[in-house]
Amino acid sequence: FTITTQPTDTISVEIDGQAMLGGGGGDGEGEGGGVSGATTYSFTMAFPSAATHGETWRIKANEAYVESAKAKATVDKLSNGTLNGGEAWTPDTTTQTELKAAYRAWLDAKNYAAKTAAVAAAASQSGVVLVPLVMSLRHQTGHASIKVEWESVSMARTELASTELYRILPISDKESVGWPLYVEPSPTDPPTSTAVGTGLLSAIAGVTDHFTVEARDTFGNLRLKGGDQVSSVATQIVIGRTLSTDNEQSTYLGAGSFTTDVIDAGDGTYNMSYYPIIAGVYTMSVLVGTSATGPAPHLDLGYSNIEEATAGSHIRGSPFKVVIHPGATFGSTCTAFGENTYRADAGIATPAGGVTIVARDKHSNVRPGGGDEFVVKLVPVYPQEPRTMTGTAPDPSFDGSVTDNGDGTYSVTYYTNRSGTYDLMIKLRETPSPPHHLDDPTQTYDAEALESDVHIAGSPFRVYVLPQLPSASTSTASGAGSRYGYTNTTTSFTVHARDEYSNLLDRGGAEWYLRLRGPEVVRGVVNDNGDGEYSAAYTPTIKAQPGGVANYSMDVILASPASFTTLTASQPNNGVWSGGGGGLTASYYTNKGLQGEPLLTRIEKQVNVNHMYGAVAPSAIDHASVRWQGYVKAPVSDTIKFELVANDGADLLIDGALVASSRTNTGADRNHEDGTSTGWGSVVMEQGVLYEIEVTSYERVGTSSVVLFWQSGRTPRSVVPPFFLYPQSTAAHIHGSPFDVAVF
């Protein structure tokens, strides 16, 4: 025999009346001897033959009955016969110690007599050698365990099985020999059968959980054998609602069901295990019956069908409410959504909600609460174009920031002022469990060394960072035409639109004003290539002297629309302008001669005002003047006729030249009925080209009005619309403008 236990425990063993370990078993309460200090103890013994064994124990049984009779006589004498029949009895006073000792001796003798008789009967009648075994274990602290193994020449070492151990079950307290009696439990009764285990209350998605079913008869007796049909099915009863589970608000979406695996332990108990996947609140039906109960219910027909098919088979407490909680956060199943997972604007931090991370477990259940660590990095994909005209190194990667919303979601923000294509990397920082060889708590390991960053689903996200609207101060020009040209020869160069961070624009839509001033004024044409670059061209007509050169000053001006403002997170960049120019810059003066600083400057959509008898300017009712400045774009290539109607007087200048005037001393038509006068003038214009425009007006007393019309053979008469007007206040020279251009 080999016995394994804890070194702090004390063990004693007596077999066939012989002390094998510790000199006697004692009663488990500290009496008797024992051995300790080791983890393994071994001893040997020889089993006698059935005949010899039976005869030996028959003699012991006879002696035991004699001793039992003597002990009974002592008890009767001390109690005056009140304990006849061996009734359980407790003295009324603690002074009757002698009677208590006699009674205890009688019970021990009677039990020993029954035991020896059973051993003798088994040997003589059945040929079975039953050897009395008394084993005592006195445990101190910590984990308790004991294992008994045996072996022989003809038998390999194995654990002493329960089938080799017997207990005496006397059916009578009489002094005659009692025969063991086994009371068979009644058939299994589902309503009285029970189940125990935490798996009946809650579990974690992706983790196997367990519980035990105890088959019982009508009287609650545990069925001591297997063979019953035991099953369990859980169905989800909540879809798309918010439940309060353990004071924790969690939203469980979707539907699901699962069944359990059953292992028949053969002793009336059944070990149930299940592996849930979808988190939620489930109704778990635990059913017990025999094979005659019919086929299992169809899970695909729903909860009602299951309950109808299994009525009467539920154990006590079934159906149970089981909450399946989401498992640990799993990087590769976490998701992210939002506009900024694919686009962003240079120079603007992405707003809250632009990117939202949803933490999920390995089965994609949404995780409640927060506490996870995500890392975000924005990495350039393609080589970046230099930031400035002189060129600098590309920007490095940018780290984003993550805000824990406390509900399983996380808000991501990031920022870069460099346009281009990026990889937005979003990773979950995971700290795996220690290696198996470090399970020993006395060992140490570097937790940070085990950390790993795992991409979430879809990461890295391909993000295009758009440049902002064009900025004059950073836009550039390149090509020979920006430095020199030739008489009567069309000369070209390229305008590169850039935003305020020097990012090249990737689309068109900007308007440019091109003019050369020198021996003559030369108007240029700027064509939109649609990719952020513009082809500019001009043709000088004044011939330079042989071998000489004509010097010009070339203006390249970005005519920004009236709606141009710095982009913000709430005003995303759509990359193009809409609505045309939007008007002209209007400056109001408190005198008739446009003198001094203007009292008021604003952008007005059209030259179309009628102040009547009200104020032209806040503090000037009469004797006031107004100047409208900016650029006008020709709608068609044609001769455009301008019509200026004003009261009291107004002038129209195109590229600095007077085109029309409503002043009475210029021969303008005067309508004496409403007090207005009209002036006309025509200009040959090219479609899409910007021309400098200025309208001035003065008012003496009384009514005041100014309206600017245009028309051509291809354009009906109308007030010049704001789409073709660009304010002077938002226009500016590009980098390097005005350029010095030599014409040969």
C-alpha positions in Angstrom: 0.0 0.0 0.0 1.1 3.6 -0.7 -0.6 6.6 0.9 0.1 10.1 -0.3 -0.9 13.1 1.8 0.4 16.5 3.0 3.5 16.6 5.2 1.7 18.6 7.9 -1.1 16.0 8.2 -1.0 13.1 10.7 -2.1 9.7 9.3 -2.8 6.4 11.1 -3.9 3.1 9.4 -5.1 -0.2 11.0 -5.8 -3.2 8.7 -7.2 -6.5 9.8 -6.7 -5.4 13.4 -3.0 -4.6 12.9 -1.5 -1.1 13.2 0.2 -0.5 9.9 1.0 3.2 10.4 1.1 5.2 13.6 0.3 2.6 16.1 -3.5 2.9 15.9 -6.1 5.0 14.1 -7.8 6.9 17.0 -11.2 8.5 16.4 -10.1 11.5 14.2 -10.3 14.0 17.1 -6.8 13.8 18.3 -6.9 10.4 20.0 -4.5 7.6 19.2 -1.1 7.7 17.5 -0.1 8.7 14.0 2.8 9.6 11.7 3.5 12.9 9.9 6.3 14.8 8.3 6.4 13.1 4.9 4.2 13.0 1.8 4.3 9.3 1.0 4.0 6.3 3.3 4.2 2.6 2.3 3.6 -0.7 4.0 2.8 -4.3 3.0 0.5 -7.0 4.2 -0.5 -10.5 3.2 -4.1 -11.4 2.6 -5.2 -14.8 4.0 -7.2 -17.4 2.1 -11.0 -17.2 2.4 -11.3 -20.3 4.5 -8.6 -19.3 7.0 -9.9 -15.8 7.0 -13.5 -16.8 7.6 -12.6 -19.1 10.5 -10.4 -16.5 12.1 -13.1 -13.9 12.0 -15.9 -16.3 13.1 -13.9 -16.8 16.3 -13.4 -13.0 16.6 -17.2 -12.5 16.1 -18.1 -15.0 18.9 -15.7 -13.3 21.2 -17.1 -9.9 20.2 -20.7 -10.9 20.9 -19.6 -12.1 24.3 -18.0 -8.8 25.1 -21.1 -7.0 23.7 -23.4 -9.0 26.0 -21.2 -8.1 29.0 -21.2 -4.4 28.1 -25.0 -4.5 27.7 -25.4 -6.1 31.1 -23.3 -3.3 32.6 -25.5 -0.7 31.0 -28.7 -2.4 32.2 -27.3 -2.5 35.7 -26.4 1.2 35.8 -29.6 2.4 34.2 -32.0 0.0 35.9 -33.0 -1.5 32.6 -34.2 1.8 31.0 -32.0 1.3 27.9 -33.4 -2.1 26.9 -33.5 -2.4 23.2 -30.5 -0.1 22.7 -32.5 3.1 22.5 -30.4 6.2 22.1 -30.2 7.9 25.5 -28.5 11.0 27.0 -28.1 11.3 30.7 -29.9 14.1 32.4 -26.8 15.2 34.3 -23.1 15.3 33.5 -22.3 13.5 36.7 -23.3 10.1 35.2 -20.0 9.7 33.5 -19.8 6.0 34.4 -23.0 5.3 32.7 -21.9 7.2 29.6 -18.7 5.3 29.4 -20.5 2.0 29.7 -23.0 2.9 27.1 -20.2 4.0 24.7 -18.4 0.7 25.3 -21.6 -1.3 24.6 -22.1 0.5 21.3 -18.5 0.0 20.2 -18.7 -3.7 21.1 -22.0 -4.2 19.3 -20.7 -2.5 16.1 -17.5 -4.5 16.2 -19.4 -7.7 16.6 -21.5 -6.9 13.6 -18.4 -6.0 11.6 -16.6 -9.2 12.5 -19.7 -11.3 11.7 -20.1 -9.7 8.3 -16.4 -10.4 7.5 -16.7 -14.0 8.6 -19.9 -14.5 6.6 -18.4 -13.0 3.4 -15.4 -15.3 3.6 -17.2 -18.5 4.5 -20.3 -18.1 2.3 -19.0 -16.1 -0.7 -15.3 -16.8 -0.7 -14.7 -13.0 -0.4 -11.9 -11.8 1.9 -13.1 -8.6 3.6 -10.3 -7.1 5.7 -11.4 -4.4 8.3 -9.8 -1.1 7.5 -9.6 1.9 9.9 -7.8 5.0 8.6 -7.6 8.4 10.4 -6.3 11.7 8.9 -5.8 14.7 11.1 -5.4 17.8 8.9 -3.7 21.0 10.1 -4.0 23.9 7.6 -4.0 24.7 3.9 -5.0 22.2 1.1 -6.1 18.8 2.3 -5.6 15.7 0.2 -5.1 11.9 0.5 -4.6 9.2 -2.0 -4.4 5.4 -1.3 -2.9 3.1 -3.9 -2.1 -0.7 -3.8 -0.2 -3.2 -5.9 0.9 -6.8 -5.9 2.9 -9.2 -7.9 -0.1 -9.9 -10.1 -1.6 -6.4 -10.1 -0.1 -3.2 -11.3 -0.1 -0.2 -9.0 -3.5 1.6 -9.1 -5.6 3.7 -6.9 -7.8 1.9 -4.4 -11.3 2.1 -6.0 -14.6 2.7 -4.3 -15.7 -0.7 -5.7 -13.2 -2.4 -3.4 -14.5 -0.7 -0.2 -17.5 -1.8 1.8 -19.4 -0.4 4.8 -21.6 -2.2 7.3 -25.3 -1.3 7.2 -27.0 -3.1 10.2 -30.8 -3.5 9.8 -31.4 -4.3 13.4 -30.1 -3.2 16.9 -30.8 -6.7 18.2 -27.9 -8.7 19.5 -28.3 -11.3 16.7 -26.3 -10.9 13.6 -27.7 -8.2 11.3 -27.7 -8.6 7.5 -26.9 -5.6 5.2 -30.0 -4.2 3.6 -30.0 -1.9 0.5 -33.1 0.3 0.0 -33.5 1.0 -3.7 -34.6 4.6 -4.5 -37.9 5.0 -6.4 -37.8 5.9 -10.1 -36.5 9.4 -11.1 -39.0 12.2 -10.5 -38.1 15.4 -12.4 -39.9 17.9 -10.1 -37.9 16.8 -7.1 -34.6 16.4 -8.9 -32.2 19.3 -8.3 -29.2 21.1 -9.8 -26.3 23.0 -8.2 -23.5 25.1 -9.6 -22.7 28.7 -10.6 -23.4 27.8 -14.2 -27.1 28.1 -13.4 -26.7 31.8 -12.6 -24.1 33.3 -14.9 -21.3 32.6 -17.3 -18.8 34.4 -19.6 -19.1 34.2 -23.3 -16.2 32.1 -24.7 -15.6 30.3 -21.4 -16.9 26.8 -20.6 -19.1 26.7 -17.4 -20.6 23.8 -15.4 -23.3 22.7 -13.1 -24.5 19.3 -11.7 -27.9 17.7 -12.0 -28.9 15.4 -9.1 -31.6 12.9 -10.2 -33.9 12.2 -7.2 -37.0 10.0 -6.6 -40.4 11.2 -5.4 -39.2 11.3 -1.8 -36.1 13.4 -2.6 -33.7 10.4 -2.4 -30.7 10.7 -4.7 -30.8 8.2 -7.4 -27.6 6.2 -6.8 -27.2 5.1 -10.4 -27.3 6.7 -13.8 -29.1 6.0 -17.0 -31.6 8.9 -17.0 -32.1 11.1 -20.0 -30.8 14.5 -18.9 -30.7 17.5 -21.1 -30.6 21.3 -21.0 -31.3 24.1 -23.5 -31.0 27.8 -23.1 -32.8 30.4 -25.2 -32.2 34.1 -25.3 -35.3 36.0 -24.3 -34.2 39.6 -24.7 -33.5 41.2 -28.1 -32.4 44.8 -28.5 -33.3 46.0 -25.0 -31.4 47.5 -22.1 -31.4 45.3 -19.0 -30.2 46.0 -15.5 -27.9 43.1 -14.6 -26.3 43.2 -11.2 -26.8 46.9 -11.1 -24.9 47.2 -14.4 -26.6 48.6 -17.4 -25.8 46.5 -20.5 -27.3 46.3 -23.9 -27.5 42.8 -25.3 -28.4 42.6 -29.0 -29.2 39.6 -31.2 -30.7 36.2 -30.4 -29.1 32.8 -29.6 -29.5 29.5 -28.0 -27.2 26.8 -26.7 -27.3 23.3 -25.3 -25.2 21.5 -22.8 -22.9 18.5 -22.9 -23.9 15.8 -20.4 -21.6 13.3 -18.6 -23.4 10.5 -16.6 -21.4 10.0 -13.4 -23.2 6.7 -12.8 -24.2 7.7 -9.2 -27.3 9.7 -9.9 -25.5 12.9 -10.7 -24.8 14.3 -14.2 -22.1 16.8 -15.0 -23.4 19.5 -17.3 -21.1 21.8 -19.3 -21.8 24.5 -21.9 -19.9 27.0 -24.0 -21.9 30.2 -24.6 -21.0 32.5 -27.5 -23.6 35.3 -27.6 -23.9 37.4 -24.5 -27.4 38.1 -23.1 -30.0 36.9 -20.7 -31.2 33.4 -21.3 -33.9 31.0 -20.0 -32.3 27.7 -19.3 -34.5 24.6 -19.1 -33.0 21.7 -17.3 -34.9 18.5 -18.1 -34.7 15.0 -16.6 -36.6 11.9 -17.9 -36.1 8.4 -19.3 -35.6 7.4 -22.8 -39.4 6.8 -23.0 -40.1 10.6 -22.8 -39.7 10.9 -26.5 -37.5 12.9 -28.9 -35.8 16.1 -27.9 -37.5 19.3 -28.6 -36.8 21.2 -31.9 -34.6 24.2 -30.9 -35.3 25.9 -34.2 -39.0 26.2 -33.3 -38.4 28.7 -30.5 -38.9 29.0 -26.8 -42.6 28.3 -26.7 -42.3 25.1 -28.6 -39.5 23.9 -26.3 -41.6 24.6 -23.2 -44.6 22.8 -24.6 -42.6 19.8 -25.6 -40.9 19.5 -22.3 -43.7 20.2 -19.9 -43.4 17.9 -16.9 -39.7 17.2 -17.4 -38.3 20.3 -15.6 -36.3 19.8 -12.5 -36.9 21.9 -9.4 -36.2 25.6 -10.2 -36.2 25.1 -13.9 -36.3 27.2 -16.1 -33.4 29.1 -14.7 -32.4 32.7 -15.5 -28.8 32.7 -16.7 -26.9 35.8 -17.6 -24.1 35.4 -20.2 -21.6 38.3 -19.8 -19.2 39.3 -22.5 -15.8 37.9 -22.3 -12.5 39.7 -22.2 -11.7 42.3 -24.8 -10.3 40.7 -28.0 -8.3 43.0 -30.3 -9.1 41.4 -33.7 -12.9 41.6 -33.2 -13.1 45.2 -31.9 -14.5 47.6 -34.5 -14.3 51.3 -35.3 -16.6 53.5 -37.3 -16.9 57.2 -38.2 -16.1 59.6 -41.0 -12.5 60.0 -39.9 -11.7 56.4 -40.5 -11.4 57.3 -44.2 -11.0 61.1 -44.4 -9.8 64.1 -42.4 -8.9 67.8 -43.0 -5.3 69.0 -42.7 -4.8 71.3 -39.8 -8.0 70.4 -38.0 -8.2 67.9 -35.1 -10.8 65.3 -35.7 -13.9 65.9 -33.6 -15.4 63.7 -31.0 -17.4 61.0 -32.8 -15.2 61.2 -35.9 -13.8 57.8 -34.9 -15.4 55.6 -32.3 -14.0 52.3 -31.2 -16.3 49.6 -30.0 -14.7 47.1 -27.6 -15.8 43.5 -28.2 -14.9 40.0 -26.9 -13.6 37.2 -29.1 -17.2 36.4 -30.2 -17.9 40.0 -31.1 -20.1 40.7 -28.0 -20.0 44.4 -27.1 -18.0 44.9 -23.9 -19.8 46.9 -21.1 -17.8 49.5 -19.3 -14.3 50.7 -20.1 -10.8 50.1 -18.9 -9.2 48.9 -22.1 -6.1 50.5 -23.5 -6.1 51.4 -27.2 -3.2 53.0 -29.1 -3.6 55.1 -32.2 -1.0 56.1 -34.8 -1.3 57.9 -38.1 1.4 56.8 -40.5 2.1 58.3 -43.9 1.7 55.7 -46.7 3.3 57.5 -49.7 6.3 59.9 -49.7 5.0 63.3 -48.8 5.6 66.3 -51.0 7.9 68.9 -49.3 6.0 71.3 -47.0 7.5 74.5 -48.2 8.9 76.0 -51.4 12.4 75.3 -50.2 11.5 71.7 -49.2 11.7 70.0 -45.8 11.7 66.5 -44.6 8.3 64.7 -44.4 6.5 64.8 -41.1 6.9 61.7 -38.9 4.0 59.6 -37.8 1.4 61.2 -35.5 0.0 59.7 -32.3 -3.7 60.0 -31.7 -5.5 60.2 -28.4 -8.2 57.9 -27.0 -10.9 58.9 -24.6 -12.6 56.1 -22.6 -16.4 56.8 -22.7 -17.0 54.2 -19.9 -19.6 52.3 -21.9 -17.5 50.0 -24.0 -16.8 52.7 -26.6 -13.8 54.9 -27.0 -13.5 58.3 -28.9 -10.4 58.8 -31.0 -9.0 62.1 -32.1 -5.9 62.8 -34.2 -4.3 65.8 -35.9 -2.0 66.5 -38.8 -1.4 69.5 -41.0 0.0 67.4 -43.8 -2.4 66.3 -46.5 -2.0 62.9 -48.2 -2.7 59.2 -47.7 -2.2 57.7 -44.3 -2.7 54.4 -42.4 -4.7 55.0 -39.3 -3.5 52.2 -37.0 -5.8 51.4 -34.1 -4.5 48.6 -31.8 -5.6 47.1 -28.5 -2.8 46.7 -26.0 -3.0 43.2 -24.6 -1.2 41.7 -21.6 -1.3 37.9 -22.0 -1.2 35.5 -19.1 2.2 34.5 -17.8 3.9 31.5 -19.5 3.1 28.1 -17.9 6.5 27.8 -16.4 5.9 31.1 -14.5 2.7 29.9 -12.8 4.7 29.5 -9.6 3.9 32.6 -7.6 7.5 32.7 -6.3 8.7 33.3 -9.9 8.8 36.8 -11.4 8.4 38.0 -14.9 8.3 41.3 -16.8 4.7 42.1 -17.6 5.6 44.9 -20.0 7.7 42.5 -22.0 4.6 40.4 -22.6 2.5 43.3 -23.8 1.5 43.2 -27.4 -0.5 45.6 -29.6 -3.2 43.8 -31.7 -4.9 45.5 -34.6 -8.6 45.8 -34.3 -10.9 44.7 -37.2 -10.2 46.8 -40.3 -7.0 48.3 -39.0 -5.0 49.9 -40.5 -7.7 52.2 -42.0 -6.7 54.0 -45.2 -7.3 57.7 -44.5 -7.0 60.5 -47.0 -6.2 63.9 -45.3 -7.6 66.6 -47.5 -5.7 69.9 -47.9 -7.6 73.1 -46.8 -8.8 75.8 -49.2 -6.1 77.5 -51.2 -4.0 80.2 -49.6 -2.4 83.0 -51.7 0.6 83.4 -49.4 1.7 79.8 -49.9 0.6 79.2 -53.5 3.4 79.2 -56.0 4.2 79.6 -59.7 6.7 77.8 -61.8 7.9 77.8 -65.4 9.7 80.1 -67.7 6.7 82.3 -68.3 6.9 83.5 -64.7 10.3 85.1 -65.6 10.4 86.0 -69.3 8.4 86.0 -72.5 8.5 87.0 -76.2 6.6 89.6 -78.2 3.5 88.3 -79.9 4.2 84.9 -78.5 1.9 83.1 -76.0 4.0 82.4 -72.9 2.8 80.0 -70.3 3.6 78.9 -66.7 1.9 76.9 -64.0 0.2 78.1 -60.8 0.3 75.6 -57.9 -2.5 76.0 -55.5 -1.5 75.3 -51.9 -3.3 75.6 -48.6 -2.1 77.6 -45.6 0.1 74.6 -44.6 1.8 74.6 -48.0 -0.1 71.4 -49.0 -0.6 71.1 -52.7 -4.3 71.0 -53.5 -5.5 68.0 -55.3 -8.5 69.5 -57.1 -9.5 72.7 -58.8 -12.1 75.4 -58.3 -10.0 78.4 -57.5 -10.1 81.7 -59.5 -7.0 83.6 -60.4 -6.4 87.1 -61.7 -3.4 87.5 -64.1 -2.2 90.9 -65.4 1.1 92.3 -66.7 1.8 96.0 -66.4 4.6 97.6 -68.3 4.8 99.3 -71.7 1.2 98.0 -72.0 -1.3 96.2 -69.8 -1.5 92.6 -70.8 -4.4 90.4 -69.7 -3.6 86.8 -69.0 -5.7 83.7 -68.9 -5.6 81.0 -66.2 -7.2 77.6 -67.0 -8.2 75.1 -64.3 -6.6 71.7 -64.8 -8.8 70.2 -62.1 -5.9 68.7 -60.1 -4.8 71.7 -58.1 -2.6 73.1 -60.9 -3.6 75.9 -63.3 -2.2 76.7 -66.7 -1.5 80.4 -67.0 -0.7 82.2 -70.3 -0.3 85.7 -71.7 0.7 87.3 -75.0 2.7 90.6 -75.0 2.1 92.8 -78.1 4.5 95.6 -77.8 7.6 94.7 -79.7 10.9 95.4 -77.9 13.7 97.2 -79.7 16.2 94.9 -81.5 18.4 93.5 -78.9 16.4 95.2 -76.2 14.0 94.0 -73.5 10.6 95.3 -72.2 10.2 94.9 -68.4 6.8 94.0 -67.0 5.4 93.5 -63.5 3.1 90.5 -63.4 0.3 90.2 -60.8 -0.9 86.7 -60.0 -3.8 87.1 -57.6 -5.9 84.5 -55.9 -9.5 85.8 -56.0 -11.0 84.0 -53.0 -14.8 83.8 -52.8 -16.8 85.8 -50.3 -17.6 82.6 -48.5 -13.9 81.8 -47.8 -13.2 81.2 -44.1 -10.8 79.0 -42.3 -12.2 75.5 -42.1 -13.3 74.1 -38.7 -14.3 70.6 -37.6 -17.9 71.6 -37.9 -17.3 72.9 -41.5 -15.6 70.1 -43.3 -13.6 70.7 -46.4 -15.4 69.5 -49.5 -12.4 70.5 -51.6 -14.2 72.9 -54.0 -16.0 76.2 -53.8 -19.6 76.5 -54.6 -21.7 79.6 -55.3 -19.0 81.5 -57.3 -17.5 84.6 -56.0 -20.3 85.8 -53.8 -20.0 89.6 -54.2 -17.8 92.7 -54.0 -16.2 94.5 -51.1 -18.2 97.6 -50.3 -16.7 100.5 -48.3 -18.9 103.3 -47.0 -17.7 106.9 -46.4 -19.3 109.8 -44.6 -18.3 112.2 -47.4 -18.9 112.5 -51.1 -15.3 112.1 -52.1 -14.4 108.7 -50.7 -12.0 110.4 -48.4 -10.3 109.1 -45.3 -10.9 105.8 -43.7 -14.2 104.1 -44.5 -16.8 104.0 -41.8 -18.0 100.6 -42.8 -16.6 97.8 -44.9 -18.5 94.7 -45.8 -19.1 92.2 -48.7 -22.3 92.8 -50.7 -23.6 90.3 -53.1 -24.5 92.7 -55.9 -24.3 96.4 -56.8 -28.0 96.8 -56.3 -28.8 99.1 -53.4 -31.7 101.5 -52.8 -31.2 103.4 -49.6 -34.1 105.8 -50.5 -34.3 108.4 -47.7 -32.5 106.1 -45.2 -28.8 106.2 -44.3 -26.2 105.2 -46.8 -23.9 104.7 -43.8 -24.9 104.5 -40.1 -23.9 108.2 -39.4 -24.3 109.6 -42.9 -27.8 110.3 -44.1 -26.7 112.6 -46.9 -23.4 113.6 -48.5 -22.0 110.1 -48.4 -20.1 107.9 -50.9 -19.6 104.1 -51.5 -16.9 102.1 -53.4 -17.4 98.5 -54.5 -14.2 96.7 -55.4 -13.2 93.2 -56.6 -13.2 91.1 -59.8 -15.8 90.2 -62.4 -15.7 87.0 -64.4 -17.0 87.0 -67.9 -19.9 84.5 -68.4 -19.1 84.2 -72.1 -16.6 85.3 -74.6 -18.4 88.3 -76.1 -18.7 92.1 -76.0 -20.4 92.8 -72.7 -22.5 95.9 -72.3 -22.7 97.4 -68.8 -25.5 99.6 -67.7 -25.1 101.7 -64.5 -28.2 103.3 -63.0 -27.7 105.6 -60.1 -29.0 108.5 -58.0 -27.1 110.8 -57.5 -24.0 109.7 -59.5 -21.8 106.6 -60.1 -18.8 105.4 -62.2 -17.8 101.9 -63.4 -14.1 101.1 -64.0 -12.9 97.8 -65.6 -9.2 97.2 -65.1 -8.7 100.8 -64.1 -10.4 102.2 -67.2 -13.7 104.2 -67.0 -16.4 102.1 -68.8 -19.6 103.8 -67.7 -20.8 106.9 -65.7 -24.2 108.1 -64.6 -22.9 111.6 -63.7 -25.0 114.2 -65.5 -22.1 116.1 -66.8 -20.8 113.1 -68.8 -23.8 113.0 -71.1 -25.5 110.2 -69.4 -29.2 109.6 -69.9 -31.2 111.2 -67.0 -34.7 110.1 -66.0 -36.1 113.2 -64.4 -39.1 111.4 -63.0 -37.3 109.2 -60.4 -34.1 111.2 -60.2 -31.8 108.5 -61.6 -29.3 108.7 -64.4 -27.9 105.9 -66.6 -24.5 105.4 -68.1 -23.5 102.7 -70.6 -20.2 101.1 -71.7 -19.0 97.9 -73.4 -16.0 95.7 -72.8 -14.7 92.8 -74.9 -14.3 89.9 -72.4 -13.1 86.3 -72.5 -15.1 83.6 -70.8 -13.8 82.5 -67.4 -11.2 85.4 -67.2 -11.3 87.7 -64.1 -11.3 91.5 -64.7 -10.7 94.1 -62.0 -13.9 96.0 -61.3 -14.6 99.1 -59.3 -17.9 101.0 -58.9 -18.0 104.3 -57.0 -21.1 106.3 -56.1 -21.9 109.5 -54.2 -25.1 110.8 -52.7 -25.9 114.5 -52.0 -29.3 114.7 -50.5 -32.6 112.9 -50.8 -32.9 109.5 -52.3 -29.9 107.2 -53.1 -29.7 104.1 -55.3 -27.1 102.3 -57.5 -27.7 99.3 -59.8 -25.2 97.6 -62.2 -26.7 95.6 -65.1 -25.0 93.7 -67.9 -26.0 92.0 -71.2 -24.6 90.8 -74.5 -25.7 89.1 -77.6 -25.6 85.8 -75.7 -26.6 87.1 -72.3 -29.9 88.7 -71.4 -30.0 91.9 -69.4 -29.8 91.3 -65.7 -28.3 92.7 -62.5 -24.7 91.3 -62.4 -25.2 88.2 -60.3 -22.9 87.5 -57.2 -21.7 84.2 -58.8 -19.5 86.3 -61.2 -18.3 88.8 -58.6 -15.3 88.3 -56.3 -14.5 90.6 -53.4 -11.3 92.6 -53.3 -10.9 92.2 -49.5 -10.3 88.4 -49.8 -8.0 88.6 -52.8 -4.3 88.4 -52.4 -1.0 88.0 -54.3 0.5 84.5 -54.4 4.0 83.9 -53.1 6.5 85.9 -55.2 3.8 88.1 -56.9 4.2 90.6 -58.5 6.8 88.8 -60.6 9.4 90.7 -62.7 9.0 89.5 -66.3 11.3 90.4 -69.1 9.8 90.4 -72.6 12.2 90.0 -75.5 
